[in-house]
């Protein structure tokens, strides 16, 4: 079974922590905002940089990154 990031949950996270701002959320994750936008809106380009950025972000904010992965 393939696991992948839940785009819907990541959008909710962005709205909650960064007021829906792609630039701010991209900086928080350490990824280019255009890359983040493309991934969240089309599903294209979600790679290890976004995954590791999300894991670091969750660790800093006492969140469980597993909540943002769908089976």
FINULUM-711449 format. One record per residue (C-alpha): x, y, z. Coordinates in Angstrom, 3 decimals, padded with zeros to 6 digits. Example, Ala and Ser with C-alpha at 12.3 -4.5 7.8 and 13.67 -1.06 7.14 Angstrom:
BEGIN
      east     north        up
   012.300  -004.500   007.800
   013.670  -001.060   007.140
This chain:
BEGIN
      east     north        up
   000.000   000.000   000.000
   001.417   003.347  -001.025
   001.525   006.190   001.472
   001.370   009.829   000.439
   000.872   013.253   001.910
  -002.690   014.394   002.405
  -002.955   017.615   000.447
  -006.258   018.487   002.110
  -004.810   018.203   005.606
  -001.731   020.193   004.613
  -003.965   022.980   003.286
  -005.811   022.981   006.628
  -002.448   023.167   008.422
  -001.385   026.098   006.223
  -004.652   027.922   006.947
  -004.320   027.313   010.677
  -000.641   028.240   011.137
   000.055   030.620   008.240
  -003.371   032.135   007.528
  -003.451   030.406   004.147
  -000.306   032.183   002.953
   001.714   030.004   000.557
   004.826   032.167   000.888
   004.888   031.955   004.664
   004.095   028.233   004.744
   006.765   027.580   002.113
   009.337   029.407   004.250
   008.238   027.422   007.310
   008.717   024.167   005.398
   011.922   025.304   003.696
   010.540   024.841   000.163
   009.891   027.209  -002.712
   006.343   028.622  -002.443
   005.704   027.905  -006.138
   006.655   024.256  -005.612
   004.370   024.095  -002.572
   001.490   025.719  -004.482
   001.877   023.304  -007.393
   001.878   020.313  -005.040
  -001.085   021.432  -002.938
  -003.246   022.342  -005.923
  -002.331   019.673  -008.470
  -000.566   016.906  -006.556
   002.516   017.261  -008.749
   005.918   017.583  -007.117
   005.412   016.314  -003.592
   008.836   014.934  -002.865
   011.194   014.321  -000.012
   011.927   018.023   000.477
   008.267   018.711   001.280
   008.017   015.583   003.424
   011.105   016.408   005.483
   010.025   020.047   005.730
   006.639   018.947   007.037
   008.288   016.624   009.557
   010.519   019.450   010.853
   007.574   021.855   010.993
   005.500   019.343   012.957
   008.354   018.684   015.373
   008.788   022.421   016.053
   005.041   022.856   016.637
   004.482   019.664   018.685
   002.348   018.059   015.974
   002.322   014.469   014.783
   003.434   014.386   011.139
   001.697   011.022   010.710
  -001.629   012.871   010.784
  -000.715   014.350   007.386
   000.026   011.046   005.673
  -002.752   009.014   004.112
  -002.621   005.303   003.478
